[in-house]
Amino acid sequence: MRKQFDQIIVGGGVIGCSIAYQLVKRGYRVLIIERNQVGCEASSAAAGMLGAQGEFTENSPLFQFAQESRALFSDLSAELQEEAGIDIQYRHKGIMKLAFHQQQYNKLQTIAAFQRKAENAAYLLSAEEARKMEPSLTESLRAVLYLPGDGQVSAGQLTRAFCLAACHHGAVLHEQEKVNELLMEAGKVCGVRTTEAVYHAEQIIVATGAFGDELLPEDYGTIPVKGECLLLELEQQLFQSTLWMDGCYLVPKQGKKVIVGASSMPGKTDKHVHAASVQKLLSHAQKMVPELAEARVRKHWAGVRPGTADEWPYLGEVPGIAGLYAAKGHYRNGILLSPMTGIYMADLIENKPVSPLYDDCFRASRQVNKLEKAGEST
């Protein structure tokens, strides 16, 4: 019997599950194929920060995309609670970026100026003002940039919620099954061959994060960036905002826990956690909040982020191969960008109008476009 679907999504991370959720809500028959378990890679390793402001100093399509995606989380939290019965633990307590010396303070000033120009809330606070909000902060601060619009979720809960909600709407999930090859017919995709069977669909979406590059042209190759994190457990909750300094962030979680992250090791795909990384993360954590020296280390882990050369994702149909789409390369922003990515990809697949700016800047050929435009201007 022919196993026929409208779309097959390769990859059961937060991006693949978000796309599946949007497609099944629109009435399509969707198959999700995951080589391991849903959310087992970067989606479960992420701390869940929704940092749509803290790293941007100028306008860009990625900044706009991030803003749109962040704005979806409040309603999405209630929607997924109803659809999947899962609390994604959306917390809207803001992010504080910490400066300890003048150079860092200058950088915060640049970010704040741009964010205010973009009509986003961004407040430069003195050390005293910051400590009134979060008394556990160190006294050795130079200043703090407070971004109240940013927040956080549980990355694992968000991924599971997208998946379960998609399945409740009729999506089919196959775990522990690897896609070995795409099936082609007259220049179009027509299905996939896996370790278990052959499945047919006229549209295939590759959402494999830092892995599965062999299914796409080499232009879509990702750069694996390993990151290590720690989970600390406290006697009492010390702070509510997410705290962030160069090289480290602290994300407070339910149950008096804090995620400390993250190291950055381009080209590494192993899951070992190194003692030097643990030492460095703990040192940075205690620099921000000295009382964390008394916390208990409950867990440590490593994940692999899917980077790209310009740190922008690949989103769109693959030129020359009708019906084949890529949705990968979200680097550190997969959780933040997942809601908007699901909607954007579903719109593309339905041939609905999308932003020409996004279409131009998220396709793999953007690197060539940039070089051509640079050549024209010289």
N, C-alpha and C positions, 0 to 999 in steps of 0.2 A: 504493500500500500504506500503510495506516494505521500511523504510528509511535507505538506505545503503550508507556508506562512506568508504573510504580507511582508514582514521584516524579520531579519535575524540580527540580533545584537551579539557581537562577540566581545565578551568581557562583562563580568558581573560586579564591577565596582560602582562607586557612587554616580559616575557619569553614565555608564550603561544603564543602570537602574532608573535614573532620572529620565533618560530618553524613552525607555520602555514604558514608564508610567505615563508620560505625555502621549505616547502613541496609542496605548490601549484605551486611554480616556477618549480618544478620537475614533474609536471603533475598529482599530486594526488588530490583526492576529499576529502576535509578537512572540518570538522565541528568544530567550536569553541563554547563551551558552557560556559557562564559566569553567575554566580548566581546573580550578580548585574549589573553593567555597566563596560565596558572595562576600565581597568586602574584605577579602583576606590580604590584600596588598596595601597600597598607600591609603586606601579609604579607611582602614581600621587603624593604621599607624598614626594618622593625623590627629592633631590636638583639637581641631574644630574651630579655630579662630575665623571670624568673619571680618577680616581686616581690609576693608575696601578703601581706606584712606591713608593709612600710615606709611606706605612706601611710594606714594605718587607725589611728584613735584611739578607735573605738567599734564595737560589734557592729552588723552589718547583714546583710541577705541577700547582698549582693555580697561581703562579707568571707567569709561562710560558703561561697559558691559558689567563690570564689578558693581557699580552703583545700582544698576537695574536689578541685578541678581540679589544683592543684599536686601533690597526693598521688598522682595518676595517672601522673606523668611517668616515674618510675623503671621501672615495668613497661612503660609505653608505649614507652620507648626500645628495650627488648629486643624487644618485639612488632613494632614497625615495622622494626627491623633484619631480623627474620626474614621478615616479610611483603613488604617492599619492597626489602630489601638496601641501605637507606640509614641512615647513622649521623646521628641528629638532633643529635649533639654535646651531649648532656645533661651538664652539669657542675654538681655539687652542692657548690660552694665558698663559698656564703653571699654575703650583701650587706652592705657596710659603708656606713652613712649618716654623713656627716662634719659636724661642727659647728665653726665657726670663731669664734663669739662666743656670749655668754650666751643671747640670744634663741633661737638655733638649738639650743643645748643644752637649753633648757627644752622645746622641741618634741620633742626626742629622748626626754626623760624621760617625756613624756606618752605617746608611742608605746610605749616600753618597758613602762610600767606597764600599759597595756591589753593588750599582747601577753602579758605574764606572767599576767595575769588570765585570758586566753584559753588558758592552758597551752601557749603557744608559747615556744620558746627565744628570748631577747632579752637581750643583754648590753651594758651601758654600760661602755665601756672608756676609760681615760685615754689621752692621746696616747702615752705611753710603752708602755702595754700594746698599743695598736693597732700601733705601729711594730715591736714584737717579732713580731707576726704578719705584717705587711706592711712591711718595712724601707724600701721606696721612698716611703712616705707622707711628706708634708711635716712639718716640725717645728713649723709654726705652727698645728697643730690645737688646738682646745679639748677635744674629746672625740669618741668614735665610738660609734655604736650598731651592734653586730654581730648580724646575723640569720642564723644558720647554716642555717636551714631553707630559705631561698630559694636560687635558682640561675639557670641560663640554658640556652638551647638555640640552635641555628642556626635562625632563623625561616624562611629559605628552604628548608633541608633538611627541616624539620618539615612545611611545606606540601606539598613534593614527595612526601614519604613518605606522607602521608595520601592524596594523589591516586593515587599508584602502587599503594598497597595496596588502595584502593577499586577501581581498574581490574582488579587481579589477581583480585578477587572478582566481577568482572562488570559494574562500573559502566562506562557509556559517557561519554566525554569529547569535547565539541565546543569547540574553541578558535576564536578569530577569528570569532565568531558572536554577534550581539547580539539580545537579546530585545526586540522592539518593543512587544508588547502581550500581555496575558493574555487567554485565551479563556474566556468565561463562558457558563453555561447554567443557567437557573432559579436564579440566586443562588449558583451553585457554580462554582469553577474547573474547567475541563476540558482545559486545555492552554495552549500558548504559540505565538505567531507570531514567528519570528525573521527575520533578513535572508536566511536560506537556505531555511526550510521551516516546516511546522506540526508540532508534537509534542503528543501527548495524554498526560495524566495526571490523576488525580483529586486529587493533592496537589502543590502548588507551594511551594517554599521560596525566599524571596528573601533571599539572603545576599550583598548587593552592596556591603558596606562603606560608604564615604562617597558612593557613587554609586548610581544606579538607584532613587532615591526616587520617581520618577514611576510606578513599578509598584505603589506602596502608597498607602493613604490618607494625607492630609497629617499626621495624628497621628504617623506614623512617620518624619517628616523627620529627617535627620541634620545635624549641624553639622560641616562640613569643617574640620579643624585641621591645617594644614601643619606638618611637622617636617623639619628638616635635620640630617644626620649626616655624620661624617667617619670614614674608616678610616685608622688610623696603623699603620706598620710599625716594629718595634723591632729593635735589635741583639740584645737578649736579653729574655726575659720578665721584666717588672718586678714583677708582682703577679698573684695568682690569684683573689682575691675581686672581685666587682663593686663598684665604688666610686661613691658617689652623694652629691652635694651639691645645694643649691638651684640649679636651672637647668642642671644637667649631670650626666651619668653616664658612667662608663668601664666597658666590658664587654670583658674580655680574651678573645681568640679564639685558635683554633689557629694555628700558624705565626707566633708572635710578633707578633700583630696585636691592635689595640684599636679597638673602635667607640666613638666619642665622640658623644654626642647629648644632647639634641636641642632645637632651637628649637621655639617654639610660636606659630603664627600663625593664629588663628581666622578662618574665612571665606576663606582662601587655598587655591587648588587648583592653582596653577602648580608646576612642578618645578624652578624656578630656585634655585640656592644662592647666597645673598648674601654678599658679602665681610664685612659686619658680623657676620653670624652665625658665619662661620668664625673670625673674630677673637675673638669672645666665647667660643665653645666652646673654642678653644685656650687662651685665658686661664684659663678655669675648670679645664681639664684640667691645666695646669701648676701651678695653685694646689694641686691635690690631689697631683700627682706631678711635682715639678719636673724630673725627668729626661726627661719627655716633650717637653721643648723640643728634644731631639736626635732625636726620631722623624721619620720621613718620612711626609708626607701622600700616601697612595696613591690615595685615591678620596673623592669627596663626592657626596651624593645628597639628594633630598627625597622625602618620601612624604606622603600625606594620611590622617590618622586620622579614623575615623567617630565624631564626638562626639555626645552628646545633652545636653539641658538639665541633667540631673542626673548625667551621666556613667555611667549604668547602661544596659546593652544592652536592646534590644527582642527578646524571645524568646517566641514563642507564636503561636497561631492568630489571624488577623485577625477580629474580631467582624463578623458579618453577611456574611462571604464564606467559605462552607464550603470547606475544603480549601486555603486560602491561609495560609501561615505566614511570619512574619518572623524573621530571625536576624541582626541587625545592630546597629551602634551600640556596639561594644565599646571604642571610644576607644583608650586606651593599653594595654589588657589583652587584645587579641585572641589573642596567642600563649598567654599564661597560661591564658585561659579556654576555649581551643579544645577540649581533650579533654572537659571537662564539658559544654560546649555541644553537642557531637556526641551524647553520651549523652542529655542532657536533651531535645533536640529529637526524637531517635528515639523516646524514651519517649512524648512528647506525640503524635507522629504515630501511634504504635501504640495510643493511648488507655490507656497504662499509668498507674498512679498516680504522680504527681509531688508534690514538696513544695508544699503550698498557699501557703507563704510565697514561694517562687520564682514560682509562677504569678501571685500577686497583684502582686508587685513588679517583674516584668520585662515585664508587658504594657503596651502604650502608654497605656492608660487610667489608669495609676498616677498621673499628674499630676492628673487630675480627682479620683481617689480621695483624694489628699492634700489638695486644696482642700476637698472635702466634709467630710473628717474634721476639718480645721482649723475649718471653720464650725460643726460640731457641738460642738466643745469651747469655743467662745466664748459 
